[in-house]
Amino acid sequence: MRKARFFILVLALLATCGMLRAQDSFERAVYVSPTGDSLLYRYLRPENEQADKKYPLVLFLHGAGECGTDNEKQLDHGGQMWLNPVNREKYPAFVLAPQCTGKNYWGYVSRPSFVPEEMPAETADTPEIRLVKELLDQYLALPQVDKSRVYVMGLSMGGMATFDVAIRYPDIFAAAIPICGSVNPKRITPALRPVKFRLFHGDADNVVPVEGSRHAYRALKAAGVTVDYVEFPGCNHGSWNPAFGYPDFMEWLFSCKKK
């Protein structure tokens, strides 16, 4: 009898833990466009969401190593920081994390040169970018989303896509955080002034040279864009780790608001 009761108690505890995990994790979803194209993505809703409140929205763009069709890898780097209970309590937000299949390099039809001046001065209207924009538009239509606090961030390939998306749609975003990214400086114009930028890069990066962020920083400053730049000495390509752990990473992001 005691064993039976103990077994029932264990099952109840496991079920409770499962429920807690389900409530405190990214949900799986697939966006299907009117033309039948699909985009895998994960999403997180604000903790203790209230119907009469508005919340920020974060678009999170992964790197090349997380491409695929499993709808999981895109959370390998950075996914856990959104599930941190302190962050969930202090910074409730909608978080969208789409997954690129790898057929294109987000907005680039193939892997570009990472040397800033050799990168394309224009990017393609790829299926991935179109689907990301359509997905974003769906969430922007929600009454719970604060349209003045929409953010985009990404790492490596996603850092390049962060520049790309902000340049394409500067009127949407209040802030952008490209991590170990790169962009052709010719694409940076005063049209980006509504967006606040914070760049992160490791000065020992042997995948995406640090010049990518250095050139972007200078170009943003010259265009009159508000920009911060944090460079990590001796850090290789994985600069997203110290970036995500930067003391005011969340505080800075969620303080940005469009006028």
N, C-alpha and C positions, 0 to 999 in steps of 0.2 A: 504493500500500500504506500509506504514511504517512498519507494523507488518510483512508483507511478506519479505521485505528487511532485517529486523532484523533476521528473521528465517533463511534466506539464509546465512547471515553472520555468525550466530551461527553454522550452518552446516559446513561451510567452515573452521571455526576455529577448530571444533571438528575433521574434516578430517585431517587438518594440524597437530594437536596434535597427532592423531593416526599414521600418517606417521612418525613423529619424534620418537614416542615410538618404532615403528617397526624397525627403523634404529638404535636405541640405546638400543637394547635388545638382549638376547641370542636367536638364531634360534633353532628350534626343528629339530631333525633328528633321523634316525634309521640306524645303520650300520647293513648290512646283510652279513654274511660270505659266502664263496663259498659253505659251507656245509648246508647253510640255517638257521644257528643260528643268532639271532638278539640281538643288544645292543642299548638301547635307550640312547641318549645323547643330550646335548645342546652345542652349539658352538658360539663363538664370534669372529668376524674377526676384524683386526685392523681398527681403525677409520681413515678415509681418506686414505684408502689403496692405495698404488701406485704400479703399475705393475713392476717397475724397482727396487723396494726395497725389502729387506729381513727383516723378523720380527721374534721375539722370539715366542716360543710355550710353553704354560703352560698346563699340565695335572692336573686337580683338582679332587681329590677323596673324596667323602663324607663319613659320618659316618653311623652307623647302623640305627639310627633313620630316615634316609632319604631314606632307601631302598624302592623299590616299582616299579610300572609300570606306574606312571602318568607323568614321564618325567618332573617333576617340583621340587620335594622335594630336589633334590641334590643341588639346588641353595639356600636353606633356610639359610644356614650359609656360608657367604663369597661371595655369588653371587653378591651382590650389590657393593662390592668394585671394581669389574671389570667394572661396569657401571658408577662409579664416573667420572664425566667429566674431572677432573684434572688428574686422573690416565689414562684415555683413551688418553688424549692429551700427557702426559709425557711418558707413557709406552705402546705404541700401541703393541698389541700382538694377536696371535691366542690363544684362551682359549677353552679347551675341558673339558666338565663336564659330564662323563658317569654316568648312574644310575644302581646300582646293584639291582637285584630283591630281594635279601635276601635269595635265596636258598643256597648260600655259603657266606662266610665272606671275599669277594674278593678272596685272594689267600688261604684262609683256608676253609676246607670243613665243619667246624662247628665252633661255637664260641670257641676260645681257652682260656686257662688260661691267664690272663694278667700279671702274675708273670714272669719276663723275663726268668729265668732259666727253667720254666715249659712250655714255649712256644715251638712249634715244631722247631727242628733244620733244617727242610726242609718243604717247603709248597707245596701244590698240584698244578698241572697244571690245574686249574679249568676252566670251560667254560668262566667265567667272565674275568679271567686274559688273556686267549687266545684272547678273543674278544677285550679287551682293547689294547693289543699289536697290533692286526691287524688294529684297528682304528687308533692308533698312527702311524703305518707304512704308512697308506694312507695319512695322513697329512704331514709326513716327506718327502713324495715324491713330495710335492708341491714345485715349484721353489721359491715361496715367503717365505718359512720357512727357518730361519737361523739355520742350523744343529748344530752350535756351542753354541746356546743359547736355549736349551730345558730343561724345568724344570718340576719337579713333586712335588706336595704338597697335604696334606690331613689331616683330623682331626679324632681323635678317631679311629674307624675301618679304616678310610682312612689314618690315621697316620701310622697304622700298615702296610697298603698296600703301603704307600710311601716307608717305609723301604724295603718291599718285592720287589717292582718293581725296585727300585734302585739297590738292590742286584742282581736281575735277569739280569738287562740290564745296567750295570754301564757305558758302552761305549756310551750310548745314552744321559745321562743327565749331564748337567753342574752343577745343584744344586738340592737339595731336602730339603723340609721343612716338617718334620713330627710334627704334633701338637697333644699333649696328646696321643702319640702312644707308642708302645712297640715292642720289638723284642728280640729273643734269641741272646745273645751276641756272641754265637758260629758262627752265620751266618755272622758276620762282619769280613772282611778280608782286606788285603792290596789291593785287587782288586777294592775296592771302592775309591781309592785315586783320580781318575779323577773327582769325584763328591764332591762338597762342600755342607756341611750339616749345617742347622740351626734348632735346636730343641727348642720347646716351651712346657711348662707343668706348671700346677698349683700344688703347694706343698700340697694342701688340697684335691686333686682329690680323690673322693671315688668310682670312676668307674674304671678308669685305673690308678693304683698306680703310683706315681711320680717316683718310682724306675725304671719303664720302660725306661724313658728318661735318668735317671742318669746312669744306667748301659750301655745304648747305647752310651752315651757321653764318658764314660771311655773307652769302647771298640773301638770306632772310633779313639780316641786319641792314644790308644795303637797301632792301625793299621796304624798310620801315615796319617789319613784322616783329612783334614781341616774341623773343626767343631766349631760352636758357640752354646752355650746353654743359654737360657733365662728361668728362673723359676720365676713364679709369686707367691709371698707370700699370703697365705690365699685364693687363688683362687681354686675353685672346678673344676668340669669337663669341664666347658665352657671356657677353656683357649684360645679357638680360638678367642673370642671377644677381649681381650687385645692383642693377637698376631697379629690379622689383623690391630689393631690400633697402633702397635709398630712404633715408629718414622721413622725408616729407613726400614720398611718391604719391600716395593716395591723397594726402591733404592738398597738395598742389593741384592735382587733377580735378578734384571735386570742388575746388574753389573757383575754377574757371567758369565764366558765365557770359553768354553773348548779351550785348546791350540791346 
